[in-house]
Amino acid sequence: MKYWLLKSEPETWSWEMQKKKGASGEPWSGVRNHTAKLNLMAMKKGDLGFFYHSGDEKAVVGIVEVIGEFRPDPTDEKGIFGLVDVKAVKDVPRPVTLAEVKATPALAKMSLVTSFRLSVQPVTPAEWKLVCKLGELRV
């Protein structure tokens, strides 16, 4: 299993909206960055990801599971990019802010810190455990 971080503007697609989709989940579409595309292509069913609110909030607020692997994104008119399907798994009891991640020395190399503009990012197992601990999640 691999771990990921998926960013979304809460005004466009929020954690609450994701949760309302239930077990059927929702396509993670609209990605238009080649590095993020490669990350989507690497995702497998059962992988887990942090749901991250960008914009003003800048915090990890939930956990999603990949339930459908990479396929073409119908919102991409050029047919270059793709999507995966994800479903909400659980809330993060205490949202973990970007400021908190940046202030944690063990997370200094996390993609969220080093590649902060990237919308779909890999997360190492050690980073996953630490962010879950900061968010008061049991792993």
N, CA, C and O atoms as CSV, one atom per row, in Angstrom:
chain,resi,resn,atom,element,x,y,z
A,1,MET,N,N,0.849,-1.181,0.000
A,1,MET,CA,C,0.000,0.000,0.000
A,1,MET,C,C,0.892,1.241,0.000
A,1,MET,O,O,1.930,1.287,0.660
A,2,LYS,N,N,0.451,2.248,-0.766
A,2,LYS,CA,C,1.130,3.536,-0.785
A,2,LYS,C,C,0.212,4.587,-0.179
A,2,LYS,O,O,-0.990,4.383,-0.010
A,3,TYR,N,N,0.830,5.721,0.142
A,3,TYR,CA,C,0.102,6.825,0.742
A,3,TYR,C,C,0.259,8.077,-0.105
A,3,TYR,O,O,1.267,8.270,-0.785
A,4,TRP,N,N,-0.764,8.923,-0.047
A,4,TRP,CA,C,-0.831,10.101,-0.907
A,4,TRP,C,C,-1.425,11.276,-0.154
A,4,TRP,O,O,-1.941,11.126,0.953
A,5,LEU,N,N,-1.345,12.441,-0.765
A,5,LEU,CA,C,-2.038,13.637,-0.286
A,5,LEU,C,C,-2.711,14.256,-1.501
A,5,LEU,O,O,-2.062,14.511,-2.515
A,6,LEU,N,N,-4.008,14.496,-1.396
A,6,LEU,CA,C,-4.787,15.084,-2.485
A,6,LEU,C,C,-5.340,16.417,-2.010
A,6,LEU,O,O,-6.028,16.498,-0.993
A,7,LYS,N,N,-5.024,17.461,-2.767
A,7,LYS,CA,C,-5.438,18.810,-2.379
A,7,LYS,C,C,-6.700,19.221,-3.116
A,7,LYS,O,O,-6.894,18.894,-4.286
A,8,SER,N,N,-7.553,19.947,-2.405
A,8,SER,CA,C,-8.754,20.490,-3.009
A,8,SER,C,C,-9.110,21.824,-2.364
A,8,SER,O,O,-8.984,22.000,-1.152
A,9,GLU,N,N,-9.552,22.751,-3.191
A,9,GLU,CA,C,-10.090,24.011,-2.675
A,9,GLU,C,C,-11.457,23.689,-2.071
A,9,GLU,O,O,-12.329,23.191,-2.783
A,10,PRO,N,N,-11.667,23.957,-0.792
A,10,PRO,CA,C,-12.934,23.577,-0.172
A,10,PRO,C,C,-14.154,24.252,-0.806
A,10,PRO,O,O,-15.265,23.732,-0.705
A,11,GLU,N,N,-13.960,25.402,-1.457
A,11,GLU,CA,C,-15.088,26.062,-2.125
A,11,GLU,C,C,-15.512,25.287,-3.375
A,11,GLU,O,O,-16.662,25.370,-3.806
A,12,THR,N,N,-14.565,24.529,-3.954
A,12,THR,CA,C,-14.840,23.752,-5.158
A,12,THR,C,C,-15.266,22.330,-4.822
A,12,THR,O,O,-16.287,21.841,-5.307
A,13,TRP,N,N,-14.458,21.668,-3.975
A,13,TRP,CA,C,-14.764,20.301,-3.547
A,13,TRP,C,C,-14.250,20.142,-2.125
A,13,TRP,O,O,-13.041,20.083,-1.898
A,14,SER,N,N,-15.161,20.073,-1.176
A,14,SER,CA,C,-14.793,20.029,0.241
A,14,SER,C,C,-14.820,18.601,0.774
A,14,SER,O,O,-15.345,17.686,0.140
A,15,TRP,N,N,-14.247,18.446,1.940
A,15,TRP,CA,C,-14.284,17.170,2.639
A,15,TRP,C,C,-15.733,16.751,2.910
A,15,TRP,O,O,-16.077,15.577,2.770
A,16,GLU,N,N,-16.569,17.697,3.292
A,16,GLU,CA,C,-17.986,17.376,3.541
A,16,GLU,C,C,-18.657,16.860,2.274
A,16,GLU,O,O,-19.460,15.928,2.336
A,17,MET,N,N,-18.340,17.452,1.130
A,17,MET,CA,C,-18.902,16.984,-0.142
A,17,MET,C,C,-18.416,15.569,-0.452
A,17,MET,O,O,-19.183,14.719,-0.903
A,18,GLN,N,N,-17.128,15.334,-0.201
A,18,GLN,CA,C,-16.565,14.003,-0.441
A,18,GLN,C,C,-17.264,12.965,0.429
A,18,GLN,O,O,-17.607,11.886,-0.054
A,19,LYS,N,N,-17.477,13.275,1.699
A,19,LYS,CA,C,-18.140,12.330,2.607
A,19,LYS,C,C,-19.557,12.010,2.147
A,19,LYS,O,O,-20.010,10.873,2.279
A,20,LYS,N,N,-20.252,12.994,1.614
A,20,LYS,CA,C,-21.637,12.776,1.171
A,20,LYS,C,C,-21.727,11.791,0.011
A,20,LYS,O,O,-22.797,11.235,-0.236
A,21,LYS,N,N,-20.630,11.564,-0.704
A,21,LYS,CA,C,-20.633,10.608,-1.821
A,21,LYS,C,C,-20.651,9.165,-1.332
A,21,LYS,O,O,-20.938,8.254,-2.108
A,22,GLY,N,N,-20.349,8.947,-0.061
A,22,GLY,CA,C,-20.435,7.613,0.523
A,22,GLY,C,C,-19.500,6.605,-0.112
A,22,GLY,O,O,-18.430,6.950,-0.614
A,23,ALA,N,N,-19.930,5.336,-0.078
A,23,ALA,CA,C,-19.094,4.231,-0.546
A,23,ALA,C,C,-18.827,4.269,-2.042
A,23,ALA,O,O,-17.842,3.697,-2.507
A,24,SER,N,N,-19.691,4.936,-2.805
A,24,SER,CA,C,-19.481,5.006,-4.257
A,24,SER,C,C,-18.359,5.971,-4.618
A,24,SER,O,O,-17.820,5.914,-5.723
A,25,GLY,N,N,-18.008,6.851,-3.695
A,25,GLY,CA,C,-16.892,7.756,-3.922
A,25,GLY,C,C,-17.138,8.763,-5.022
A,25,GLY,O,O,-18.273,9.032,-5.414
A,26,GLU,N,N,-16.035,9.312,-5.508
A,26,GLU,CA,C,-16.096,10.377,-6.507
A,26,GLU,C,C,-14.807,10.368,-7.323
A,26,GLU,O,O,-13.735,10.114,-6.775
A,27,PRO,N,N,-14.896,10.640,-8.619
A,27,PRO,CA,C,-13.676,10.760,-9.418
A,27,PRO,C,C,-12.857,11.976,-8.969
A,27,PRO,O,O,-13.403,13.056,-8.748
A,28,TRP,N,N,-11.549,11.784,-8.839
A,28,TRP,CA,C,-10.641,12.897,-8.529
A,28,TRP,C,C,-10.168,13.434,-9.870
A,28,TRP,O,O,-9.120,13.038,-10.381
A,29,SER,N,N,-10.956,14.342,-10.429
A,29,SER,CA,C,-10.725,14.835,-11.782
A,29,SER,C,C,-10.207,16.269,-11.752
A,29,SER,O,O,-10.142,16.908,-10.702
A,30,GLY,N,N,-9.841,16.752,-12.936
A,30,GLY,CA,C,-9.425,18.139,-13.073
A,30,GLY,C,C,-7.943,18.380,-12.873
A,30,GLY,O,O,-7.497,19.525,-12.949
A,31,VAL,N,N,-7.164,17.336,-12.618
A,31,VAL,CA,C,-5.724,17.496,-12.433
A,31,VAL,C,C,-5.097,17.805,-13.789
A,31,VAL,O,O,-5.318,17.080,-14.759
A,32,ARG,N,N,-4.307,18.891,-13.856
A,32,ARG,CA,C,-3.696,19.299,-15.117
A,32,ARG,C,C,-2.208,19.586,-14.963
A,32,ARG,O,O,-1.682,20.546,-15.526
A,33,ASN,N,N,-1.547,18.739,-14.196
A,33,ASN,CA,C,-0.107,18.848,-13.979
A,33,ASN,C,C,0.487,17.471,-14.274
A,33,ASN,O,O,-0.044,16.456,-13.824
A,34,HIS,N,N,1.579,17.437,-15.025
A,34,HIS,CA,C,2.136,16.147,-15.442
A,34,HIS,C,C,2.708,15.332,-14.280
A,34,HIS,O,O,2.586,14.107,-14.280
A,35,THR,N,N,3.324,15.978,-13.299
A,35,THR,CA,C,3.840,15.248,-12.130
A,35,THR,C,C,2.683,14.677,-11.323
A,35,THR,O,O,2.737,13.528,-10.884
A,36,ALA,N,N,1.643,15.472,-11.126
A,36,ALA,CA,C,0.455,14.985,-10.417
A,36,ALA,C,C,-0.183,13.829,-11.187
A,36,ALA,O,O,-0.667,12.874,-10.581
A,37,LYS,N,N,-0.185,13.911,-12.521
A,37,LYS,CA,C,-0.720,12.824,-13.353
A,37,LYS,C,C,0.051,11.529,-13.105
A,37,LYS,O,O,-0.547,10.461,-12.972
A,38,LEU,N,N,1.366,11.628,-13.043
A,38,LEU,CA,C,2.180,10.434,-12.777
A,38,LEU,C,C,1.847,9.849,-11.410
A,38,LEU,O,O,1.819,8.629,-11.248
A,39,ASN,N,N,1.594,10.706,-10.430
A,39,ASN,CA,C,1.191,10.227,-9.108
A,39,ASN,C,C,-0.155,9.523,-9.174
A,39,ASN,O,O,-0.332,8.472,-8.559
A,40,LEU,N,N,-1.103,10.087,-9.910
A,40,LEU,CA,C,-2.402,9.423,-10.076
A,40,LEU,C,C,-2.226,8.057,-10.742
A,40,LEU,O,O,-2.872,7.083,-10.357
A,41,MET,N,N,-1.350,7.996,-11.739
A,41,MET,CA,C,-1.112,6.744,-12.449
A,41,MET,C,C,-0.514,5.673,-11.532
A,41,MET,O,O,-0.721,4.480,-11.754
A,42,ALA,N,N,0.220,6.092,-10.509
A,42,ALA,CA,C,0.859,5.156,-9.584
A,42,ALA,C,C,-0.088,4.647,-8.506
A,42,ALA,O,O,0.241,3.692,-7.803
A,43,MET,N,N,-1.239,5.254,-8.365
A,43,MET,CA,C,-2.186,4.859,-7.322
A,43,MET,C,C,-2.851,3.524,-7.648
A,43,MET,O,O,-3.195,3.238,-8.794
A,44,LYS,N,N,-3.017,2.726,-6.611
A,44,LYS,CA,C,-3.668,1.418,-6.734
A,44,LYS,C,C,-4.847,1.345,-5.772
A,44,LYS,O,O,-4.882,2.044,-4.759
A,45,LYS,N,N,-5.811,0.489,-6.103
A,45,LYS,CA,C,-6.955,0.281,-5.206
A,45,LYS,C,C,-6.438,-0.078,-3.818
A,45,LYS,O,O,-5.533,-0.897,-3.667
A,46,GLY,N,N,-7.030,0.551,-2.816
A,46,GLY,CA,C,-6.646,0.298,-1.440
A,46,GLY,C,C,-5.635,1.283,-0.892
A,46,GLY,O,O,-5.468,1.383,0.323
A,47,ASP,N,N,-4.945,2.025,-1.777
A,47,ASP,CA,C,-4.047,3.069,-1.282
A,47,ASP,C,C,-4.857,4.092,-0.510
A,47,ASP,O,O,-6.041,4.293,-0.783
A,48,LEU,N,N,-4.212,4.743,0.462
A,48,LEU,CA,C,-4.870,5.757,1.274
A,48,LEU,C,C,-4.263,7.123,1.008
A,48,LEU,O,O,-3.092,7.242,0.646
A,49,GLY,N,N,-5.080,8.151,1.194
A,49,GLY,CA,C,-4.593,9.500,0.990
A,49,GLY,C,C,-5.160,10.464,2.017
A,49,GLY,O,O,-6.265,10.288,2.529
A,50,PHE,N,N,-4.372,11.482,2.297
A,50,PHE,CA,C,-4.876,12.583,3.104
A,50,PHE,C,C,-5.699,13.485,2.201
A,50,PHE,O,O,-5.272,13.802,1.091
A,51,PHE,N,N,-6.856,13.898,2.653
A,51,PHE,CA,C,-7.675,14.902,1.963
A,51,PHE,C,C,-7.273,16.238,2.563
A,51,PHE,O,O,-7.453,16.471,3.758
A,52,TYR,N,N,-6.728,17.115,1.727
A,52,TYR,CA,C,-6.149,18.373,2.188
A,52,TYR,C,C,-6.943,19.544,1.634
A,52,TYR,O,O,-7.115,19.670,0.422
A,53,HIS,N,N,-7.426,20.399,2.525
A,53,HIS,CA,C,-8.078,21.637,2.108
A,53,HIS,C,C,-7.000,22.681,1.859
A,53,HIS,O,O,-6.271,23.062,2.776
A,54,SER,N,N,-6.901,23.143,0.616
A,54,SER,CA,C,-5.970,24.225,0.308
A,54,SER,C,C,-6.697,25.551,0.527
A,54,SER,O,O,-7.662,25.602,1.289
A,55,GLY,N,N,-6.259,26.602,-0.114
A,55,GLY,CA,C,-6.900,27.900,0.086
A,55,GLY,C,C,-6.565,28.464,1.452
A,55,GLY,O,O,-5.432,28.347,1.918
A,56,ASP,N,N,-7.544,29.072,2.092
A,56,ASP,CA,C,-7.308,29.712,3.386
A,56,ASP,C,C,-7.050,28.714,4.512
A,56,ASP,O,O,-6.290,29.006,5.435
A,57,GLU,N,N,-7.675,27.543,4.441
A,57,GLU,CA,C,-7.591,26.584,5.552
A,57,GLU,C,C,-6.222,25.908,5.653
A,57,GLU,O,O,-5.634,25.861,6.734
A,58,LYS,N,N,-5.718,25.391,4.547
A,58,LYS,CA,C,-4.423,24.711,4.493
A,58,LYS,C,C,-4.260,23.681,5.613
A,58,LYS,O,O,-3.460,23.855,6.532
A,59,ALA,N,N,-5.050,22.597,5.507
A,59,ALA,CA,C,-4.991,21.571,6.549
A,59,ALA,C,C,-5.447,20.213,6.022
A,59,ALA,O,O,-6.301,20.121,5.140
A,60,VAL,N,N,-4.848,19.155,6.590
A,60,VAL,CA,C,-5.302,17.782,6.358
A,60,VAL,C,C,-6.557,17.605,7.199
A,60,VAL,O,O,-6.528,17.777,8.418
A,61,VAL,N,N,-7.675,17.254,6.531
A,61,VAL,CA,C,-8.953,17.173,7.245
A,61,VAL,C,C,-9.606,15.792,7.195
A,61,VAL,O,O,-10.549,15.529,7.941
A,62,GLY,N,N,-9.114,14.907,6.323
A,62,GLY,CA,C,-9.732,13.593,6.202
A,62,GLY,C,C,-8.815,12.583,5.556
A,62,GLY,O,O,-7.714,12.904,5.107
A,63,ILE,N,N,-9.303,11.332,5.520
A,63,ILE,CA,C,-8.594,10.218,4.884
A,63,ILE,C,C,-9.505,9.667,3.787
A,63,ILE,O,O,-10.693,9.429,4.010
A,64,VAL,N,N,-8.927,9.469,2.597
A,64,VAL,CA,C,-9.650,8.845,1.496
A,64,VAL,C,C,-8.953,7.547,1.096
A,64,VAL,O,O,-7.773,7.339,1.379
A,65,GLU,N,N,-9.708,6.688,0.436
A,65,GLU,CA,C,-9.173,5.436,-0.097
A,65,GLU,C,C,-9.375,5.426,-1.608
A,65,GLU,O,O,-10.427,5.827,-2.104
A,66,VAL,N,N,-8.363,4.966,-2.332
A,66,VAL,CA,C,-8.480,4.812,-3.783
A,66,VAL,C,C,-9.349,3.590,-4.045
A,66,VAL,O,O,-9.029,2.484,-3.610
A,67,ILE,N,N,-10.462,3.800,-4.768
A,67,ILE,CA,C,-11.371,2.684,-5.069
A,67,ILE,C,C,-11.448,2.395,-6.572
A,67,ILE,O,O,-12.051,1.405,-6.987
A,68,GLY,N,N,-10.837,3.259,-7.379
A,68,GLY,CA,C,-10.798,3.054,-8.821
A,68,GLY,C,C,-9.494,3.594,-9.366
A,68,GLY,O,O,-9.141,4.746,-9.114
A,69,GLU,N,N,-8.773,2.767,-10.112
A,69,GLU,CA,C,-7.454,3.157,-10.601
A,69,GLU,C,C,-7.535,4.085,-11.810
A,69,GLU,O,O,-8.612,4.332,-12.352
A,70,PHE,N,N,-6.399,4.582,-12.209
A,70,PHE,CA,C,-6.256,5.597,-13.248
A,70,PHE,C,C,-7.024,5.248,-14.525
A,70,PHE,O,O,-6.966,4.127,-15.031
A,71,ARG,N,N,-7.736,6.245,-15.017
A,71,ARG,CA,C,-8.466,6.132,-16.284
A,71,ARG,C,C,-8.557,7.534,-16.874
A,71,ARG,O,O,-8.282,8.510,-16.175
A,72,PRO,N,N,-8.939,7.656,-18.156
A,72,PRO,CA,C,-9.032,8.989,-18.764
A,72,PRO,C,C,-10.013,9.899,-18.022
A,72,PRO,O,O,-11.047,9.458,-17.522
A,73,ASP,N,N,-9.656,11.172,-17.970
A,73,ASP,CA,C,-10.503,12.180,-17.334
A,73,ASP,C,C,-11.409,12.785,-18.402
A,73,ASP,O,O,-10.922,13.474,-19.299
A,74,PRO,N,N,-12.721,12.540,-18.323
A,74,PRO,CA,C,-13.628,13.058,-19.346
A,74,PRO,C,C,-13.708,14.587,-19.371
A,74,PRO,O,O,-14.222,15.156,-20.334
A,75,THR,N,N,-13.206,15.261,-18.325
A,75,THR,CA,C,-13.220,16.724,-18.330
A,75,THR,C,C,-12.012,17.305,-19.070
A,75,THR,O,O,-11.902,18.522,-19.217
A,76,ASP,N,N,-11.104,16.435,-19.537
A,76,ASP,CA,C,-9.916,16.878,-20.264
A,76,ASP,C,C,-10.168,16.762,-21.766
A,76,ASP,O,O,-10.127,15.663,-22.321
A,77,GLU,N,N,-10.426,17.881,-22.417
A,77,GLU,CA,C,-10.754,17.891,-23.845
A,77,GLU,C,C,-9.620,17.363,-24.717
A,77,GLU,O,O,-9.879,16.841,-25.802
A,78,LYS,N,N,-8.371,17.483,-24.272
A,78,LYS,CA,C,-7.223,17.026,-25.067
A,78,LYS,C,C,-6.904,15.546,-24.845
A,78,LYS,O,O,-6.118,14.962,-25.592
A,79,GLY,N,N,-7.508,14.942,-23.824
A,79,GLY,CA,C,-7.290,13.520,-23.572
A,79,GLY,C,C,-5.908,13.185,-23.040
A,79,GLY,O,O,-5.426,12.071,-23.243
A,80,ILE,N,N,-5.267,14.114,-22.371
A,80,ILE,CA,C,-3.917,13.915,-21.854
A,80,ILE,C,C,-3.924,13.418,-20.417
A,80,ILE,O,O,-3.092,12.597,-20.030
A,81,PHE,N,N,-4.864,13.916,-19.634
A,81,PHE,CA,C,-4.860,13.662,-18.197
A,81,PHE,C,C,-5.907,12.635,-17.793
A,81,PHE,O,O,-6.811,12.312,-18.564
A,82,GLY,N,N,-5.770,12.127,-16.567
A,82,GLY,CA,C,-6.683,11.109,-16.081
A,82,GLY,C,C,-7.129,11.385,-14.664
A,82,GLY,O,O,-6.893,12.459,-14.112
A,83,LEU,N,N,-7.781,10.389,-14.088
A,83,LEU,CA,C,-8.321,10.511,-12.740
A,83,LEU,C,C,-8.310,9.160,-12.052
A,83,LEU,O,O,-8.106,8.126,-12.688
A,84,VAL,N,N,-8.529,9.180,-10.760
A,84,VAL,CA,C,-8.790,7.979,-9.969
A,84,VAL,C,C,-10.083,8.231,-9.206
A,84,VAL,O,O,-10.524,9.374,-9.083
A,85,ASP,N,N,-10.682,7.178,-8.701
A,85,ASP,CA,C,-11.872,7.316,-7.862
A,85,ASP,C,C,-11.471,7.131,-6.408
A,85,ASP,O,O,-10.705,6.228,-6.071
A,86,VAL,N,N,-12.002,8.004,-5.545
A,86,VAL,CA,C,-11.693,7.923,-4.116
A,86,VAL,C,C,-12.978,8.011,-3.302
A,86,VAL,O,O,-13.958,8.632,-3.714
A,87,LYS,N,N,-12.946,7.370,-2.135
A,87,LYS,CA,C,-14.067,7.482,-1.202
A,87,LYS,C,C,-13.531,7.952,0.142
A,87,LYS,O,O,-12.383,7.685,0.497
A,88,ALA,N,N,-14.374,8.651,0.879
A,88,ALA,CA,C,-14.030,9.103,2.221
A,88,ALA,C,C,-13.969,7.902,3.154
A,88,ALA,O,O,-14.813,7.009,3.090
A,89,VAL,N,N,-12.965,7.891,4.017
A,89,VAL,CA,C,-12.810,6.812,4.995
A,89,VAL,C,C,-13.092,7.329,6.398
A,89,VAL,O,O,-13.891,6.741,7.127
A,90,LYS,N,N,-12.439,8.428,6.782
A,90,LYS,CA,C,-12.667,8.962,8.126
A,90,LYS,C,C,-12.175,10.396,8.224
A,90,LYS,O,O,-11.314,10.843,7.466
A,91,ASP,N,N,-12.751,11.090,9.180
A,91,ASP,CA,C,-12.319,12.444,9.502
A,91,ASP,C,C,-10.980,12.389,10.230
A,91,ASP,O,O,-10.666,11.399,10.890
A,92,VAL,N,N,-10.206,13.440,10.108
A,92,VAL,CA,C,-9.041,13.628,10.967
A,92,VAL,C,C,-9.580,14.369,12.191
A,92,VAL,O,O,-10.057,15.497,12.065
A,93,PRO,N,N,-9.511,13.748,13.380
A,93,PRO,CA,C,-10.113,14.367,14.565
A,93,PRO,C,C,-9.637,15.793,14.835
A,93,PRO,O,O,-10.420,16.661,15.220
A,94,ARG,N,N,-8.348,16.017,14.627
A,94,ARG,CA,C,-7.784,17.357,14.804
A,94,ARG,C,C,-7.049,17.702,13.520
A,94,ARG,O,O,-5.956,17.187,13.290
A,95,PRO,N,N,-7.627,18.578,12.657
A,95,PRO,CA,C,-6.967,18.912,11.397
A,95,PRO,C,C,-5.508,19.313,11.604
A,95,PRO,O,O,-5.166,20.015,12.555
A,96,VAL,N,N,-4.659,18.848,10.687
A,96,VAL,CA,C,-3.224,19.129,10.755
A,96,VAL,C,C,-2.923,20.215,9.735
A,96,VAL,O,O,-3.061,20.006,8.530
A,97,THR,N,N,-2.511,21.374,10.229
A,97,THR,CA,C,-2.288,22.526,9.363
A,97,THR,C,C,-0.929,22.469,8.673
A,97,THR,O,O,-0.008,21.786,9.121
A,98,LEU,N,N,-0.835,23.202,7.580
A,98,LEU,CA,C,0.434,23.338,6.872
A,98,LEU,C,C,1.486,23.935,7.801
A,98,LEU,O,O,2.638,23.501,7.793
A,99,ALA,N,N,1.104,24.919,8.594
A,99,ALA,CA,C,2.042,25.539,9.531
A,99,ALA,C,C,2.595,24.498,10.505
A,99,ALA,O,O,3.784,24.509,10.825
A,100,GLU,N,N,1.730,23.605,10.971
A,100,GLU,CA,C,2.171,22.560,11.899
A,100,GLU,C,C,3.124,21.582,11.217
A,100,GLU,O,O,4.127,21.169,11.799
A,101,VAL,N,N,2.798,21.214,9.972
A,101,VAL,CA,C,3.684,20.324,9.216
A,101,VAL,C,C,5.050,20.977,9.042
A,101,VAL,O,O,6.080,20.338,9.261
A,102,LYS,N,N,5.061,22.254,8.645
A,102,LYS,CA,C,6.327,22.970,8.445
A,102,LYS,C,C,7.118,23.110,9.736
A,102,LYS,O,O,8.347,23.167,9.698
A,103,ALA,N,N,6.442,23.165,10.875
A,103,ALA,CA,C,7.101,23.330,12.170
A,103,ALA,C,C,7.596,22.008,12.756
A,103,ALA,O,O,8.230,22.001,13.811
A,104,THR,N,N,7.312,20.890,12.083
A,104,THR,CA,C,7.710,19.572,12.569
A,104,THR,C,C,8.962,19.129,11.824
A,104,THR,O,O,8.876,18.785,10.645
A,105,PRO,N,N,10.126,19.127,12.477
A,105,PRO,CA,C,11.384,18.809,11.781
A,105,PRO,C,C,11.364,17.490,11.014
A,105,PRO,O,O,11.952,17.401,9.936
A,106,ALA,N,N,10.708,16.478,11.541
A,106,ALA,CA,C,10.668,15.174,10.872
A,106,ALA,C,C,9.872,15.209,9.564
A,106,ALA,O,O,9.932,14.266,8.775
A,107,LEU,N,N,9.130,16.292,9.336
A,107,LEU,CA,C,8.340,16.426,8.097
A,107,LEU,C,C,8.950,17.437,7.121
A,107,LEU,O,O,8.306,17.810,6.141
A,108,ALA,N,N,10.167,17.878,7.376
A,108,ALA,CA,C,10.808,18.915,6.552
A,108,ALA,C,C,10.953,18.512,5.087
A,108,ALA,O,O,10.961,19.372,4.206
A,109,LYS,N,N,11.067,17.213,4.819
A,109,LYS,CA,C,11.236,16.751,3.433
A,109,LYS,C,C,9.925,16.286,2.803
A,109,LYS,O,O,9.919,15.810,1.668
A,110,MET,N,N,8.828,16.417,3.522
A,110,MET,CA,C,7.528,16.017,2.988
A,110,MET,C,C,7.197,16.858,1.759
A,110,MET,O,O,7.471,18.057,1.723
A,111,SER,N,N,6.615,16.227,0.771
A,111,SER,CA,C,6.270,16.926,-0.463
A,111,SER,C,C,5.378,18.137,-0.209
A,111,SER,O,O,5.461,19.127,-0.935
A,112,LEU,N,N,4.536,18.070,0.802
A,112,LEU,CA,C,3.668,19.200,1.140
A,112,LEU,C,C,4.498,20.445,1.451
A,112,LEU,O,O,4.048,21.568,1.221
A,113,VAL,N,N,5.698,20.246,1.968
A,113,VAL,CA,C,6.595,21.357,2.295
A,113,VAL,C,C,7.453,21.734,1.093
A,113,VAL,O,O,7.628,22.916,0.797
A,114,THR,N,N,7.988,20.730,0.400
A,114,THR,CA,C,8.949,20.990,-0.676
A,114,THR,C,C,8.305,21.247,-2.035
A,114,THR,O,O,8.882,21.943,-2.870
A,115,SER,N,N,7.132,20.702,-2.261
A,115,SER,CA,C,6.420,20.856,-3.542
A,115,SER,C,C,4.998,21.314,-3.265
A,115,SER,O,O,4.035,20.701,-3.727
A,116,PHE,N,N,4.873,22.389,-2.512
A,116,PHE,CA,C,3.578,22.791,-1.965
A,116,PHE,C,C,2.521,23.085,-3.017
A,116,PHE,O,O,1.336,23.066,-2.684
A,117,ARG,N,N,2.876,23.354,-4.257
A,117,ARG,CA,C,1.874,23.649,-5.292
A,117,ARG,C,C,1.295,22.391,-5.948
A,117,ARG,O,O,0.251,22.454,-6.596
A,118,LEU,N,N,1.965,21.260,-5.782
A,118,LEU,CA,C,1.553,20.018,-6.426
A,118,LEU,C,C,0.252,19.497,-5.809
A,118,LEU,O,O,0.159,19.350,-4.590
A,119,SER,N,N,-0.745,19.219,-6.644
A,119,SER,CA,C,-2.080,18.873,-6.151
A,119,SER,C,C,-2.245,17.419,-5.730
A,119,SER,O,O,-3.146,17.109,-4.951
A,120,VAL,N,N,-1.400,16.522,-6.224
A,120,VAL,CA,C,-1.430,15.113,-5.841
A,120,VAL,C,C,0.003,14.721,-5.525
A,120,VAL,O,O,0.872,14.754,-6.396
A,121,GLN,N,N,0.246,14.346,-4.264
A,121,GLN,CA,C,1.606,14.140,-3.792
A,121,GLN,C,C,1.784,12.790,-3.112
A,121,GLN,O,O,0.853,12.286,-2.483
A,122,PRO,N,N,2.976,12.197,-3.231
A,122,PRO,CA,C,3.254,10.992,-2.458
A,122,PRO,C,C,3.543,11.349,-1.004
A,122,PRO,O,O,4.016,12.445,-0.703
A,123,VAL,N,N,3.253,10.413,-0.111
A,123,VAL,CA,C,3.532,10.555,1.318
A,123,VAL,C,C,4.246,9.283,1.746
A,123,VAL,O,O,3.766,8.187,1.458
A,124,THR,N,N,5.369,9.402,2.419
A,124,THR,CA,C,6.088,8.211,2.879
A,124,THR,C,C,5.348,7.581,4.055
A,124,THR,O,O,4.558,8.250,4.721
A,125,PRO,N,N,5.600,6.288,4.316
A,125,PRO,CA,C,4.964,5.663,5.483
A,125,PRO,C,C,5.287,6.390,6.793
A,125,PRO,O,O,4.414,6.529,7.650
A,126,ALA,N,N,6.526,6.852,6.957
A,126,ALA,CA,C,6.890,7.569,8.191
A,126,ALA,C,C,6.130,8.893,8.295
A,126,ALA,O,O,5.673,9.262,9.376
A,127,GLU,N,N,5.992,9.609,7.171
A,127,GLU,CA,C,5.225,10.860,7.171
A,127,GLU,C,C,3.765,10.589,7.480
A,127,GLU,O,O,3.130,11.331,8.230
A,128,TRP,N,N,3.233,9.516,6.896
A,128,TRP,CA,C,1.834,9.131,7.131
A,128,TRP,C,C,1.581,8.927,8.628
A,128,TRP,O,O,0.630,9.472,9.189
A,129,LYS,N,N,2.444,8.138,9.257
A,129,LYS,CA,C,2.277,7.846,10.683
A,129,LYS,C,C,2.349,9.113,11.525
A,129,LYS,O,O,1.560,9.290,12.454
A,130,LEU,N,N,3.287,9.989,11.205
A,130,LEU,CA,C,3.461,11.195,12.003
A,130,LEU,C,C,2.289,12.159,11.827
A,130,LEU,O,O,1.803,12.721,12.809
A,131,VAL,N,N,1.831,12.357,10.596
A,131,VAL,CA,C,0.682,13.244,10.380
A,131,VAL,C,C,-0.562,12.661,11.049
A,131,VAL,O,O,-1.358,13.399,11.630
A,132,CYS,N,N,-0.732,11.341,10.970
A,132,CYS,CA,C,-1.867,10.716,11.672
A,132,CYS,C,C,-1.771,10.958,13.176
A,132,CYS,O,O,-2.777,11.244,13.825
A,133,LYS,N,N,-0.572,10.846,13.726
A,133,LYS,CA,C,-0.379,11.081,15.160
A,133,LYS,C,C,-0.714,12.541,15.493
A,133,LYS,O,O,-1.400,12.808,16.480
A,134,LEU,N,N,-0.235,13.481,14.679
A,134,LEU,CA,C,-0.531,14.891,14.908
A,134,LEU,C,C,-2.043,15.147,14.836
A,134,LEU,O,O,-2.570,15.992,15.559
A,135,GLY,N,N,-2.731,14.411,13.959
A,135,GLY,CA,C,-4.165,14.571,13.790
A,135,GLY,C,C,-4.994,13.738,14.754
A,135,GLY,O,O,-6.221,13.704,14.658
A,136,GLU,N,N,-4.323,13.067,15.683
A,136,GLU,CA,C,-4.967,12.234,16.705
A,136,GLU,C,C,-5.718,11.047,16.119
A,136,GLU,O,O,-6.776,10.651,16.608
A,137,LEU,N,N,-5.130,10.480,15.042
A,137,LEU,CA,C,-5.666,9.265,14.413
A,137,LEU,C,C,-4.839,8.079,14.862
A,137,LEU,O,O,-3.624,8.190,15.026
A,138,ARG,N,N,-5.478,6.964,15.059
A,138,ARG,CA,C,-4.752,5.715,15.344
A,138,ARG,C,C,-4.393,5.058,14.024
A,138,ARG,O,O,-5.223,4.959,13.120
A,139,VAL,N,N,-3.147,4.608,13.920
A,139,VAL,CA,C,-2.714,3.910,12.694
A,139,VAL,C,C,-2.273,2.506,12.994
A,139,VAL,O,O,-1.878,1.775,12.086
